[in-house]
C-alpha cells in the first residue's frame, strides 16, 4: 500500500495566554489522508484547525505526537516542493504585476517553465499584466493559488480558498481541484462555506475543542447527524389550476393518520445541521461516543 499523503498520530499542542493560563489547542489528534483525496476540514473558531494545519505544514512543532507528509517530516516535504499552501494570512507585493509575481516565485523554485502553466490553471492569463493592487480580492486569491501550484505539488492545503470569488469562479476553481485530485493530487481545505464542503469534498473532518469529533465520508456525516425530512410529489392528474385535489389530499391524510403523520416534506440531510450538532457546547467525550454508535 502506498505511503499516505498525511499521517498524524497523537498530535498535541498547548499554548499559554498572556496571563499564563494554558490552552490545549490540539488534543491527541490522529489523522490519515490518502493520495488523491479531497478533504474538508471544518470546525468553529478555536476548534484547533489552524494549529493542526500549521503542524501539518511544519510551521509549528507539536508538543507530543508525530506527523509525516509522504513519509517524511513536513518541512522536508515542503522544501522538496511536494507541499504547497494557500493561507489567509500573508500578503502579495502590490507594485508587482500578476505575471511578475508568478515569475519571482517560479525563480525561487527553479521552475520558470511553470509560469504560463499556472497562470492558465488559475485563469489569470488575461490578467498577467495587471498590478496586484488593481486586482480584486477574488483575483488575488486566484493569484495565491497560482503561486501554490508553481512547484507542481502533490499536496495542496487551502485555507478559505474561494474567499472573494463569485459563484462562477468558485465552480471553476473546484472543477480544477477535482481534475487535479483525479490525477493524484491531494487537496485539504478549511472553509466556512458549508455548502462548498458539502458539494466538493468526498470526506469531511470535523474538529471541536482540539479534537476530531467525526471523520467520515461527507454523505455519512450528513446522514448520521444532519437529520432527514421527507417530501413527496403527488400524481399529475390530481393537481389542477386550483392546487391539489381536496379529495385526493383527504385520502392521503386518512392513510397517514394511523402513523401519526401530520405534515410531510422531503429534503436531503444537511451538512450544516450535522456541523451544528457536532460542534455544539456538548462535552467532547459525549460527541465521540455518539460518533462511534
N, C-alpha and C positions, 0 to 999 in steps of 0.2 A: 504494500500500500504506500502511495506517495506521501512525502512529508507534508503535513498540513501547512497552510499559509500562516496561521497563528495558532500557537499552543501556549496557553497561560494556565498556571497551576498555583492555587493558594495565594493569589496576589493580595497584598495587604499594604495600605499606605495610610499613615497618620500624620496630621499636621497640628500645629499649635496656633491658636488665635493670639491676638495681640496681648491679651491678659494672661496668656499661658495655659488656657483651657485646651485640652487635647480634643481633636476632632478626627474620628475614624472615617476617612473619606472612602476607602475601599476595604471591604471586609471579606477576605477569603474567597476571591473570585476565581472560578475555573471556567475557561473558555477555549474551545477549539473551533476554528473556522477553516474549511477546506477550500482548495483551489477552485476558482470559478463561481463561488457563491456570491450572491448579493444579499447582504445582511443589514437590516435596520437596527440601529442602536438607540433605544428610547428610554426616557425616564424624566421625572420632574427635575427642576433646578435643585442642585445639591445631592442628586442621586449617586454621583460618583462617575458619571460618564466621562467627563473631561479628564479627570485624573487617570482613569483606566486607559483612555486613548493616549494620553501622554506617556504612560508606561509602555504601551504597545509600540510607540514611536521612539522610545529610548530617551525621551525628554525628561522623564522623572524616573528615579531608581526606586523600585519597591522596597519597603521595609522587610517584607518576607515574601516568599514565593518565587517562581521563575516564569520567564516569558521568552519564547523563541519565535522568530519570524523566518519561515522557510528553513528551520533547523539551526539558525544562528542567532546571536544577540541582536536586538532591534537596531542598535547603532551600526552594526556591521552590515545589516541588510539595507539600511538607508544609504550608507556610503557606497555600497555596490550598485546603487540605482534600482534596487528591486522594490523599494517602497517610496511612495510619494504621498503627500497630504495636501489638502486644501482646507486651511483653517480660517476661522472667522477673524482671528487676530492677525496682525502683520499687514503692513501697507505696501503699496506699489509706488514707484517713482513717478510723480505727476508730470515731470518735464520730458519723460521718455515717450516715444510713440509705442503703440502696441507691438509692432514688429521689433523695435529696438529692445524692448523689454524681453521678448522671447529670445532674441539673438544673444543677449547678455547672459541669460540663464543657460542657454544651449552651449555657450562657450565655456561656462564653468563646468558643465558636464562632459565637455568634449564631444558634443553631438550636434554640430552645425547642420547635419543632414536632416535633423528632425524639425527645423523651423517651419518649413512650409507644411509639413505633415500635421503638426499640432495646431497651426493656425486654421487649417481646413477642418480639422477634427472638432475644434471648439467654435466653428462658424465665425471666425474672426478675419478671414482673408480680406474681405471688403473694408474692414476697419483697420488694416495694418498700418496705415499712415496717420491714424488719429492719435492725438496726445492722450495719455492716460487720464489727465484731469478733465478731458472733454467726454469721457466715456460715462455711461450711466452705471448705476450700481450693479445691474444685471450683467452689463458688458464687462465690468471689472471682475465680476465673479467668474465669467467665462474665461477671462484672461488668466486668472489664478489656476483655473482648471487646465488651461493650455500649458502653463508652466509645470504643473504636476505631471503632465504627460511627456515632457521633454526626455527624461531618461528611459522612456518606454517601460514603466514599472510593471511588476507582476501583481502588486497590491496597491490599491489607492484607498486612502482613508479620507473621508469627506465630512466636514463639519458644517451643517446647514448649507449644502452645496448650491441650492437654487434660490437663495435669498435674493430678492430684487429682480428675478426673472419673471417675465409674463408667462401666461399659460402655455402658449405655443413653444416658447423657448424651453420651458420645463419639459414638455413632452419630447422635444428633440434631444435634450440633454439625456433623458433617461433611456431613450432609444439607443443612443450612443453607448450608454452603460450596459444595456442588455447585450448589444453586439460585442462589446469588449469581454463581458463575462462568458459569452458563448465561445470565445476564443481562449478562455482560460484565465483572464484577468479577474482578480478577486476585488470585490467592492464592499467596503464597510462604510456606512454613513449614519451620522446622527442628524436628526431632523425634528422640528416641531410641527411639521406638516404631517399629521397622522394619516391623512388621505394619501399622501405621497408614499409613505411607508407601506400602507395597505395595498397600493396599486403596484409598486415596483419591487418590493422586497419579498423574496420567497421565504425568508426566515426573519423572525423578529426576536431580539434580545431586549428584555425589559429589566431595567435596574431601579432599585429603590433602597434608600438608606445604605448605600455602599455595597449592596449585594444583588446578584442576579435572581430575580423573583420568577422569571419564566423565560424559557429559551426553547422555541419550537417553530415549526412552520407557521407562517402568518395566518393561514386559514385555520390552523388548530388553535391558535391563541384567540382568534375571534370566536370560534365555536365554543371554547371552554369558558370564556369569561364575558363575551360580548352580548350574550342573550340573543333570542330569536323572536321575530314577530311573524305571524302567519297572515297571509293575504291570498285572495283568490279572485279570478275574473269570471263573471257569470257568462253563460252562453249568449251569443249574439242575439238569438231570437227572443230573449226576454228583456232586452234593452231597447227602449223606444225613445222618442224625442223628449218624453217627459221623465226619463230615467228608467230605473229597473221596475219591471212589472211587480206591482204590490203583492199579487197573489203568489208569484214565484218566491219573492222575498219572505213572505209569511211562511211558505213551506220550508225554506231553508232554516228560518229561525225555529220553527217547530222541530225540525230534525235535530238541530244542535242543542235544543233546550235541555235534554237529559244529560248532556255533557257539561252543563253549566257555562256554556259559551254565550257571551252576550255581544261582543264586538270582535270582528275578525279582520285582520290586516296582516300582510306578509312583506317582509323586507329581509335583507341579508344581515347577519350578525355584524356588529360594529366594532372595529378595532379601537375606536375612541372609547366605547363603553368598557372594553377589556382593559385599556390603559388606565382608566379611572378606577376600575375595580382593583387592579393590581398595584396601584400606587397611592391608594387611599391611606389615611392615617390608621393603618392596621399593623399590629406587630409583624415584623418580617417573618418570624418563625411560623406564624399562623398562615401567612400567604404561601410560604414554601410548602407547608403541609397540604394546602389546597391544591397546589400545582402538581403534586405527586399522586393525587387521587386517581 
